[in-house]
């Protein structure tokens, strides 16, 4: 299995696993934007926390799939013995950052909802550059298994960048850099999101 084939299979499986996270992300964009426009900052904090927790929970399932049944996932795509030999370690390496991947997807949605789409674009560009750059450097080892670590490296970099951006957004729009949720006031909590 070559890098291109493996990457293609991984992206298909990742898309399937992350589909609910993308759904929540698309929903959170409008719900957070609406509540920010209505001035419900406490509710926005709560929505972000719920969305981040839900995405992490969903991606825990993804991590379990990547770590426990990578052969089954590969066989869905008619994996040859060569694909299994390379793909099983690849899925296990890539799967170690599935949880933070889901949280990064959600933070990207928050950036868009808070009128900071440029930050989501920067995260995407940094992800592409980091993935390709680290894969190229790791390819110098001439060990395919090592090259797969480009995915966790990329995910960790964009997760840290996203956290920095999210803290700035909290300070600017929500009045703190804390990710804690304060109780909703009675008038805001009575409204339906």
MARBA-3410 file (N, C-alpha, C, O; in Angstrom, 1 decimal):
193
0.8,-1.2,0.0,0.0,0.0,0.0,0.9,1.2,0.0,1.7,1.4,0.9 ~ 0.7,2.1,-1.0,1.5,3.3,-1.1,0.8,4.4,-0.2,-0.3,4.2,0.2 ~ 1.6,5.4,0.1,1.1,6.5,0.9,-0.2,7.1,0.3,-1.1,7.3,1.1 ~ -0.3,7.3,-1.0,-1.5,7.9,-1.6,-2.7,7.0,-1.3,-3.8,7.5,-1.0 ~ -2.6,5.7,-1.5,-3.7,4.8,-1.3,-4.1,4.7,0.2,-5.3,4.8,0.5
-3.1,4.7,1.0,-3.4,4.6,2.5,-4.0,5.9,2.9,-5.0,5.9,3.7 ~ -3.5,7.0,2.5,-4.1,8.3,2.8,-5.6,8.4,2.4,-6.4,8.9,3.1 ~ -5.8,7.9,1.2,-7.2,7.9,0.6,-8.1,7.1,1.5,-9.3,7.5,1.8 ~ -7.7,5.9,1.8,-8.5,5.0,2.7,-8.8,5.7,4.0,-9.9,5.7,4.6 ~ -7.7,6.2,4.6,-7.8,6.8,5.9,-8.8,8.0,5.9,-9.7,8.1,6.7
-8.7,8.8,4.8,-9.7,9.9,4.7,-11.1,9.5,4.6,-12.0,10.2,5.1 ~ -11.3,8.4,3.9,-12.7,7.9,3.8,-13.2,7.4,5.1,-14.4,7.7,5.5 ~ -12.4,6.6,5.8,-12.8,6.2,7.1,-13.0,7.3,8.1,-14.0,7.4,8.9 ~ -12.1,8.3,8.1,-12.1,9.4,9.0,-13.4,10.2,8.7,-14.1,10.7,9.6 ~ -13.7,10.4,7.4,-15.0,11.1,7.0,-16.2,10.5,7.6,-17.1,11.1,8.1
-16.2,9.1,7.6,-17.4,8.4,8.1,-17.4,8.6,9.6,-18.5,8.8,10.1 ~ -16.3,8.4,10.3,-16.3,8.5,11.7,-16.6,9.9,12.2,-17.3,10.1,13.2 ~ -16.1,10.9,11.5,-16.2,12.3,11.9,-17.5,12.9,11.4,-17.8,14.1,11.7 ~ -18.3,12.2,10.6,-19.5,12.8,10.1,-20.5,13.4,11.1,-20.9,14.5,10.9 ~ -20.7,12.7,12.3,-21.5,13.4,13.3,-20.9,14.6,13.9,-21.6,15.6,14.2
-19.6,14.7,13.9,-18.9,15.8,14.4,-19.1,17.0,13.5,-19.3,18.1,13.9 ~ -19.0,16.7,12.2,-19.2,17.8,11.2,-20.7,18.3,11.2,-20.9,19.5,11.1 ~ -21.6,17.4,11.5,-23.0,17.8,11.7,-23.2,18.7,12.8,-23.9,19.7,12.7 ~ -22.6,18.4,14.0,-22.6,19.2,15.1,-22.0,20.6,14.9,-22.5,21.6,15.2 ~ -20.8,20.5,14.2,-20.1,21.7,13.8,-21.0,22.7,13.0,-21.0,23.9,13.2
-21.6,22.1,12.0,-22.5,22.9,11.1,-23.6,23.5,11.9,-24.1,24.7,11.6 ~ -24.2,22.8,12.8,-25.3,23.3,13.6,-24.8,24.4,14.6,-25.5,25.4,14.8 ~ -23.6,24.1,15.2,-23.1,25.1,16.2,-22.8,26.4,15.6,-22.9,27.5,16.3 ~ -22.5,26.5,14.3,-22.2,27.7,13.7,-23.4,28.7,13.8,-23.3,29.8,14.2 ~ -24.6,28.1,13.4,-25.8,29.0,13.4,-26.3,29.3,14.8,-26.7,30.4,15.2
-26.2,28.2,15.7,-26.7,28.4,17.0,-25.9,29.4,17.9,-26.4,30.2,18.6 ~ -24.6,29.2,17.8,-23.7,30.1,18.5,-23.8,31.6,17.9,-23.9,32.5,18.7 ~ -23.9,31.7,16.6,-24.0,33.0,16.0,-25.3,33.7,16.4,-25.3,34.9,16.8 ~ -26.4,32.9,16.5,-27.7,33.5,16.9,-27.6,34.0,18.3,-28.0,35.1,18.6 ~ -27.1,33.1,19.2,-27.0,33.5,20.6,-26.0,34.6,20.9,-26.3,35.4,21.8
-25.0,34.7,20.1,-24.1,35.9,20.3,-24.8,37.1,19.9,-24.7,38.2,20.5 ~ -25.5,37.0,18.8,-26.3,38.2,18.3,-27.3,38.6,19.3,-27.6,39.8,19.4 ~ -27.9,37.7,20.0,-28.9,38.0,21.0,-28.3,38.4,22.3,-29.1,38.8,23.2 ~ -27.0,38.3,22.4,-26.3,38.8,23.6,-26.3,37.7,24.8,-26.0,38.1,25.9 ~ -26.5,36.5,24.5,-26.5,35.4,25.5,-25.1,34.8,25.6,-24.9,33.7,25.1
-24.2,35.6,26.2,-22.8,35.1,26.2,-22.6,33.9,27.1,-21.8,33.0,26.8 ~ -23.4,33.8,28.2,-23.3,32.6,29.0,-23.8,31.4,28.3,-23.2,30.3,28.4 ~ -24.8,31.5,27.5,-25.3,30.4,26.7,-24.3,30.0,25.7,-24.1,28.8,25.4 ~ -23.6,31.0,25.1,-22.6,30.7,24.1,-21.5,29.8,24.7,-21.0,28.8,24.1 ~ -21.0,30.2,25.9,-20.0,29.4,26.6,-20.5,28.0,26.8,-19.8,27.0,26.6
-21.8,27.9,27.2,-22.3,26.5,27.5,-22.4,25.7,26.2,-22.1,24.5,26.2 ~ -22.9,26.4,25.1,-23.0,25.7,23.8,-21.6,25.2,23.3,-21.5,24.1,22.8 ~ -20.6,26.0,23.5,-19.2,25.6,23.1,-18.8,24.4,23.9,-18.2,23.5,23.3 ~ -19.0,24.5,25.2,-18.6,23.4,26.0,-19.3,22.1,25.7,-18.7,21.0,25.6 ~ -20.6,22.2,25.4,-21.4,21.0,25.1,-20.9,20.4,23.7,-20.7,19.2,23.6
-20.7,21.3,22.8,-20.2,20.9,21.4,-18.8,20.2,21.5,-18.6,19.2,20.8 ~ -17.9,20.8,22.3,-16.6,20.2,22.4,-16.6,18.9,23.1,-15.9,17.9,22.7 ~ -17.5,18.8,24.1,-17.6,17.5,24.8,-18.2,16.4,23.9,-17.7,15.3,23.9 ~ -19.2,16.8,23.2,-19.9,15.9,22.3,-18.9,15.4,21.2,-18.8,14.2,20.9 ~ -18.2,16.3,20.6,-17.2,15.9,19.6,-16.1,15.0,20.1,-15.7,14.1,19.4
-15.6,15.3,21.3,-14.6,14.5,21.9,-15.2,13.1,22.2,-14.5,12.1,22.0 ~ -16.4,13.0,22.6,-17.1,11.7,22.9,-17.3,10.9,21.6,-17.0,9.7,21.7 ~ -17.7,11.5,20.6,-17.8,10.8,19.3,-16.5,10.3,18.8,-16.4,9.2,18.3 ~ -15.5,11.1,18.9,-14.1,10.7,18.5,-13.5,9.7,19.4,-12.5,9.0,18.9 ~ -14.0,9.5,20.6,-13.5,8.4,21.4,-13.9,7.1,20.7,-13.1,6.2,20.7
-15.1,7.1,20.2,-15.6,5.9,19.4,-14.6,5.7,18.2,-14.3,4.6,17.9 ~ -14.3,6.8,17.5,-13.4,6.7,16.4,-12.0,6.1,16.8,-11.5,5.3,16.1 ~ -11.5,6.6,18.0,-10.2,6.1,18.5,-10.3,4.6,18.8,-9.4,3.8,18.4 ~ -11.4,4.2,19.4,-11.6,2.8,19.7,-11.6,2.0,18.4,-11.0,0.9,18.3 ~ -12.3,2.5,17.4,-12.3,1.8,16.1,-10.9,1.7,15.5,-10.5,0.6,15.0
-10.2,2.8,15.4,-8.9,2.8,14.8,-7.9,1.9,15.6,-7.1,1.2,14.9 ~ -8.1,1.8,16.9,-7.1,1.0,17.7,-7.5,-0.4,17.8,-6.6,-1.3,17.9 ~ -8.7,-0.8,17.7,-9.1,-2.2,17.9,-9.5,-3.0,16.7,-9.2,-4.2,16.6 ~ -10.0,-2.3,15.7,-10.4,-3.1,14.5,-9.9,-2.5,13.2,-10.7,-2.3,12.2 ~ -8.7,-2.1,13.1,-8.2,-1.5,11.9,-8.3,-2.4,10.7,-8.5,-2.0,9.5
-8.1,-3.7,10.9,-8.1,-4.7,9.8,-9.5,-4.8,9.2,-9.6,-4.8,8.0 ~ -10.5,-4.7,10.1,-11.9,-4.7,9.6,-12.2,-3.5,8.7,-12.8,-3.5,7.7 ~ -11.7,-2.4,9.2,-11.9,-1.1,8.5,-11.2,-1.2,7.1,-11.8,-0.7,6.1 ~ -10.1,-1.7,7.1,-9.3,-1.8,5.8,-10.0,-2.8,4.9,-10.0,-2.6,3.7 ~ -10.5,-3.9,5.4,-11.2,-4.9,4.6,-12.4,-4.4,3.9,-12.8,-4.9,2.9
-13.0,-3.4,4.5,-14.2,-2.7,3.8,-13.8,-2.3,2.4,-14.6,-2.2,1.5 ~ -12.5,-1.9,2.3,-12.0,-1.4,1.0,-11.1,-2.5,0.3,-10.2,-2.2,-0.5 ~ -11.5,-3.8,0.5,-10.8,-4.9,-0.2,-9.3,-4.9,0.0,-8.6,-5.0,-1.0 ~ -8.9,-4.8,1.2,-7.5,-4.7,1.5,-6.7,-5.9,1.2,-7.2,-7.0,1.5 ~ -5.6,-5.8,0.5,-4.7,-6.9,0.3,-3.9,-7.2,1.5,-3.9,-6.4,2.5
-3.1,-8.2,1.5,-2.2,-8.5,2.7,-1.2,-7.4,2.9,-0.9,-7.0,4.0 ~ -0.7,-6.8,1.8,0.2,-5.7,1.9,-0.5,-4.5,2.5,0.1,-3.8,3.4 ~ -1.7,-4.2,2.1,-2.4,-3.1,2.7,-2.7,-3.3,4.2,-2.5,-2.4,5.0 ~ -3.0,-4.5,4.6,-3.2,-4.8,6.0,-1.9,-4.6,6.8,-1.9,-4.1,7.9 ~ -0.8,-5.1,6.2,0.5,-5.0,6.9,0.9,-3.6,7.2,1.5,-3.3,8.2
0.6,-2.7,6.3,1.0,-1.3,6.4,-0.1,-0.5,7.1,0.1,0.4,7.9 ~ -1.4,-0.8,6.7,-2.5,-0.1,7.1,-2.9,-0.2,8.6,-3.3,0.8,9.2 ~ -2.7,-1.4,9.1,-3.1,-1.6,10.6,-2.2,-0.7,11.5,-2.8,0.0,12.3 ~ -0.9,-0.7,11.3,-0.1,0.2,12.2,-0.4,1.7,11.9,-0.4,2.5,12.7 ~ -0.7,2.0,10.6,-1.1,3.4,10.2,-2.3,3.8,10.9,-2.3,4.9,11.5
-3.4,3.0,10.9,-4.6,3.4,11.6,-4.4,3.6,13.1,-4.9,4.5,13.7 ~ -3.5,2.8,13.7,-3.3,2.9,15.1,-2.5,4.1,15.4,-2.7,4.7,16.5 ~ -1.6,4.5,14.5,-0.8,5.7,14.8,-1.7,6.9,14.6,-1.6,7.8,15.4 ~ -2.4,6.9,13.5,-3.3,8.1,13.2,-4.4,8.2,14.3,-4.8,9.3,14.6 ~ -4.9,7.1,14.8,-6.0,7.1,15.7,-5.7,7.8,17.1,-6.6,8.1,17.8
-4.4,7.9,17.4,-4.1,8.4,18.7,-4.5,9.9,18.9,-4.6,10.4,20.0 ~ -4.7,10.6,17.8,-5.1,12.0,17.9,-6.5,12.2,17.4,-6.9,13.4,17.1 ~ -7.3,11.2,17.3,-8.7,11.4,16.8,-9.5,12.3,17.7,-10.3,13.1,17.2 ~ -9.3,12.2,19.0,-10.2,13.0,19.9,-9.9,14.5,19.7,-10.8,15.3,19.6 ~ -8.6,14.8,19.7,-8.3,16.3,19.5,-8.6,16.7,18.1,-8.9,17.9,17.8
-8.7,15.8,17.1,-9.1,16.1,15.8,-10.6,16.6,15.8,-10.9,17.6,15.2 ~ -11.4,15.9,16.5,-12.8,16.2,16.6,-13.0,17.6,17.3,-13.8,18.4,16.9 ~ -12.2,17.8,18.3,-12.3,19.1,19.0,-11.8,20.3,18.1,-12.4,21.4,18.2 ~ -10.8,20.0,17.3,-10.3,21.0,16.4,-11.4,21.4,15.3,-11.6,22.5,15.0 ~ -12.1,20.3,14.8,-13.2,20.6,13.9,-14.2,21.5,14.5,-14.7,22.4,13.9
-14.5,21.2,15.8,-15.5,22.0,16.5,-15.1,23.5,16.7,-15.8,24.4,16.5 ~ -13.8,23.6,17.1,-13.3,25.0,17.3,-13.3,25.8,15.9,-13.6,27.0,16.0 ~ -13.1,25.1,14.8,-13.2,25.8,13.5,-14.6,26.3,13.3,-14.8,27.4,12.8 ~ -15.6,25.5,13.7,-17.0,26.0,13.6,-17.2,27.2,14.5,-18.0,28.1,14.1 ~ -16.7,27.2,15.7,-16.8,28.3,16.6,-16.2,29.6,16.0,-16.8,30.7,16.1
-15.0,29.4,15.4,-14.4,30.6,14.8,-15.3,31.2,13.7,-15.5,32.4,13.7 ~ -15.9,30.4,12.9,-16.9,30.9,11.9,-18.1,31.5,12.5,-18.5,32.6,12.1 ~ -18.6,30.9,13.6,-19.8,31.5,14.2,-19.5,32.8,14.9,-20.4,33.7,15.0 ~ -18.3,33.0,15.3,-17.9,34.2,16.0,-17.3,35.3,15.1,-16.6,36.2,15.5 ~ -17.6,35.1,13.8,-17.1,36.1,12.8,-15.6,36.1,12.7,-15.0,37.2,12.5
-15.0,34.9,12.8,-13.5,34.8,12.7,-13.1,33.7,11.7,-12.3,32.9,12.0 ~ -13.8,33.7,10.6,-13.5,32.7,9.6,-12.1,32.6,9.1,-11.6,31.6,8.7 ~ -11.4,33.8,9.2,-10.0,33.8,8.8,-9.2,32.9,9.7,-8.2,32.3,9.3 ~ -9.5,32.7,11.0,-8.8,31.8,11.9,-9.0,30.4,11.5,-8.1,29.6,11.5 ~ -10.2,30.0,11.0,-10.5,28.7,10.5,-9.7,28.4,9.3,-9.1,27.3,9.1
-9.5,29.4,8.4,-8.7,29.3,7.2,-7.3,29.1,7.6,-6.6,28.3,7.0 ~ -6.8,29.9,8.5,-5.4,29.8,8.9,-5.1,28.4,9.5,-4.1,27.8,9.2 ~ -6.0,27.8,10.3,-5.9,26.5,10.8,-5.8,25.5,9.7,-5.0,24.6,9.8 ~ -6.6,25.6,8.7,-6.6,24.7,7.6,-5.3,24.7,6.8,-4.7,23.7,6.4 ~ -4.8,25.9,6.6,-3.5,26.1,5.9,-2.4,25.5,6.7,-1.5,24.8,6.1
-2.4,25.8,8.0,-1.3,25.3,8.8,-1.4,23.8,8.9,-0.3,23.1,8.9 ~ -2.6,23.2,8.9,-2.7,21.8,8.9,-2.1,21.2,7.6,-1.3,20.2,7.7 ~ -2.4,21.7,6.5,-1.9,21.2,5.2,-0.4,21.3,5.1,0.3,20.4,4.8 ~ 0.1,22.5,5.5,1.6,22.7,5.5,2.3,21.8,6.5,3.3,21.2,6.1 ~ 1.8,21.6,7.7,2.4,20.8,8.7,2.3,19.3,8.2,3.3,18.6,8.4
1.2,18.9,7.7,1.0,17.5,7.3,2.0,17.1,6.2,2.8,16.1,6.3 ~ 2.1,18.0,5.1,3.0,17.7,4.0,4.4,17.8,4.4,5.3,17.0,4.1 ~ 4.7,18.9,5.2,6.1,19.1,5.6,6.6,18.0,6.5,7.7,17.5,6.4 ~ 5.8,17.6,7.5,6.3,16.6,8.4,6.3,15.2,7.7,7.2,14.4,8.0 ~ 5.4,15.0,6.8,5.5,13.7,6.0,6.7,13.7,5.2,7.4,12.6,5.1
7.1,14.8,4.6,8.3,14.9,3.7,9.6,14.6,4.6,10.5,13.9,4.2 ~ 9.6,15.2,5.8,10.7,15.0,6.7,10.8,13.6,7.2,11.9,13.0,7.2 ~ 9.7,13.0,7.6,9.6,11.7,8.1,9.9,10.7,7.0,10.4,9.6,7.3 ~ 9.6,11.0,5.7,9.9,10.1,4.6,11.4,9.9,4.4,11.8,8.9,3.8 ~ 12.2,10.8,4.9,13.7,10.7,4.8,14.2,9.5,5.6,15.3,9.0,5.4
13.3,9.0,6.5,13.7,7.8,7.3,13.6,6.5,6.4,14.1,5.4,6.8 ~ 12.9,6.6,5.3,12.6,5.5,4.4,11.8,4.4,5.1,12.0,3.2,4.8 ~ 11.0,4.8,6.1,10.2,3.8,6.8,8.8,4.3,6.8,8.4,5.3,7.4 ~ 7.9,3.6,6.0,6.5,4.0,5.8,5.8,4.1,7.1,5.0,5.1,7.3 ~ 6.0,3.3,8.1,5.3,3.4,9.4,5.6,4.7,10.1,4.7,5.2,10.7
6.8,5.2,10.0,7.2,6.4,10.6,6.5,7.6,10.0,6.1,8.6,10.6 ~ 6.3,7.5,8.6,5.7,8.6,7.9,4.2,8.9,8.4,3.8,10.0,8.4 ~ 3.5,7.9,8.9,2.2,8.1,9.3,2.1,9.0,10.6,1.0,9.5,10.9 ~ 3.2,9.2,11.2,3.2,10.1,12.4,3.0,11.5,12.0,2.9,12.4,12.8 ~ 3.1,11.8,10.7,2.8,13.1,10.2,1.4,13.6,10.5,1.1,14.7,10.8
0.4,12.6,10.6,-1.0,12.9,10.9,-1.1,13.4,12.4,-1.6,14.5,12.6 ~ -0.6,12.6,13.4,-0.6,13.1,14.7,0.1,14.5,14.9,-0.3,15.3,15.7 ~ 1.3,14.6,14.3,2.0,15.9,14.4,1.2,17.0,13.9,1.1,18.0,14.6 ~ 0.6,16.9,12.8,-0.3,17.9,12.2,-1.5,18.2,13.1,-1.8,19.4,13.4 ~ -2.1,17.2,13.6,-3.3,17.4,14.5,-2.9,18.1,15.8,-3.7,18.9,16.3
-1.8,17.7,16.4,-1.4,18.4,17.6,-1.1,19.9,17.4,-1.4,20.7,18.2 ~ -0.4,20.2,16.3,0.0,21.6,15.9,-1.3,22.4,15.8,-1.4,23.5,16.3 ~ -2.3,21.9,15.0,-3.5,22.7,14.7,-4.4,22.7,16.0,-5.1,23.7,16.2 ~ -4.3,21.7,16.8,-5.1,21.8,18.1,-4.6,22.9,19.0,-5.3,23.6,19.5 ~ -3.3,22.9,19.1,-2.7,24.0,20.0,-2.9,25.4,19.4,-3.2,26.3,20.1
-2.8,25.5,18.1,-3.1,26.8,17.4,-4.6,27.2,17.6,-4.9,28.3,17.9 ~ -5.5,26.2,17.5,-6.9,26.4,17.7,-7.2,26.9,19.1,-8.1,27.7,19.3 ~ -6.5,26.2,20.1,-6.7,26.6,21.5,-6.3,28.1,21.7,-7.0,28.8,22.4 ~ -5.2,28.5,21.1,-4.7,29.9,21.2,-5.8,30.8,20.6,-6.1,31.8,21.2 ~ -6.3,30.5,19.5,-7.3,31.3,18.8,-8.6,31.4,19.6,-9.2,32.4,19.8
-9.0,30.2,20.2,-10.2,30.2,21.0,-10.1,31.0,22.2,-11.0,31.7,22.6 ~ -8.9,31.0,22.9,-8.7,31.8,24.1,-8.9,33.3,23.7,-9.5,34.1,24.5 ~ -8.3,33.7,22.6,-8.4,35.1,22.1,-9.9,35.5,21.9,-10.3,36.6,22.2 ~ -10.6,34.6,21.3,-12.0,34.8,21.0,-12.8,34.9,22.3,-13.7,35.8,22.4 ~ -12.5,34.1,23.3,-13.2,34.2,24.6,-12.9,35.5,25.2,-13.8,36.2,25.7
-11.7,36.0,25.2,-11.3,37.3,25.8,-12.1,38.4,25.1,-12.6,39.3,25.7 ~ -12.1,38.4,23.7,-12.6,39.4,22.9,-14.1,39.5,23.0,-14.7,40.6,23.2 ~ -14.8,38.3,22.8,-16.2,38.3,22.7,-17.0,37.9,24.0,-18.1,38.3,24.1 ~ -16.4,37.1,24.8,-17.1,36.6,25.9,-16.6,37.1,27.3,-17.1,36.7,28.3 ~ -15.6,37.9,27.2,-15.2,38.6,28.5,-14.3,37.8,29.4,-14.0,38.3,30.5
-13.8,36.7,28.9,-12.8,35.9,29.7,-12.0,35.0,28.8,-12.5,34.7,27.7 ~ -10.9,34.4,29.3,-10.2,33.4,28.6,-10.5,32.0,29.2,-9.8,31.0,28.8 ~ -11.5,32.0,30.0,-11.8,30.7,30.7,-12.8,29.9,29.8,-13.7,30.5,29.2 ~ -12.6,28.6,29.8,-13.5,27.7,29.1,-14.6,27.2,30.0,-15.4,26.3,29.6 ~ -14.7,27.7,31.2,-15.7,27.2,32.1,-17.1,27.8,31.8,-17.2,28.8,31.2
-18.1,27.1,32.2,-19.5,27.5,31.9,-20.1,28.1,33.1,-20.1,27.4,34.2 ~ -20.6,29.3,33.0,-21.3,29.9,34.1,-22.8,29.6,33.9,-23.3,29.4,32.8 ~ -23.6,29.5,35.0,-25.0,29.2,34.8,-25.7,30.3,34.0,-25.4,31.5,34.1 ~ -26.7,29.9,33.2,-27.4,30.8,32.5,-28.3,31.6,33.4,-28.8,31.1,34.4 ~ -28.5,32.9,33.1,-29.5,33.7,33.9,-30.9,33.3,33.5,-31.1,32.6,32.5
-31.8,33.6,34.4,-33.2,33.0,34.2,-33.8,33.5,32.9,-34.6,32.7,32.4 ~ -33.6,34.7,32.5,-34.3,35.2,31.3,-33.7,34.5,30.0,-34.4,34.1,29.1 ~ -32.4,34.2,30.0,-31.8,33.6,28.9,-32.1,32.1,28.8,-32.3,31.5,27.8 ~ -32.2,31.5,30.0,-32.4,30.0,30.1,-33.8,29.7,29.7,-34.1,28.5,29.3 ~ -34.7,30.6,29.8,-36.1,30.3,29.4,-36.3,30.3,27.9,-37.3,29.7,27.4
-35.4,30.9,27.1,-35.6,30.9,25.7,-35.1,29.6,25.1,-34.2,28.9,25.6 ~ -35.7,29.2,24.0,-35.3,28.0,23.3,-34.2,28.4,22.3,-34.2,29.5,21.7 ~ -33.1,27.6,22.2,-32.0,27.9,21.3,-32.6,27.7,20.0,-31.8,27.9,19.0
END
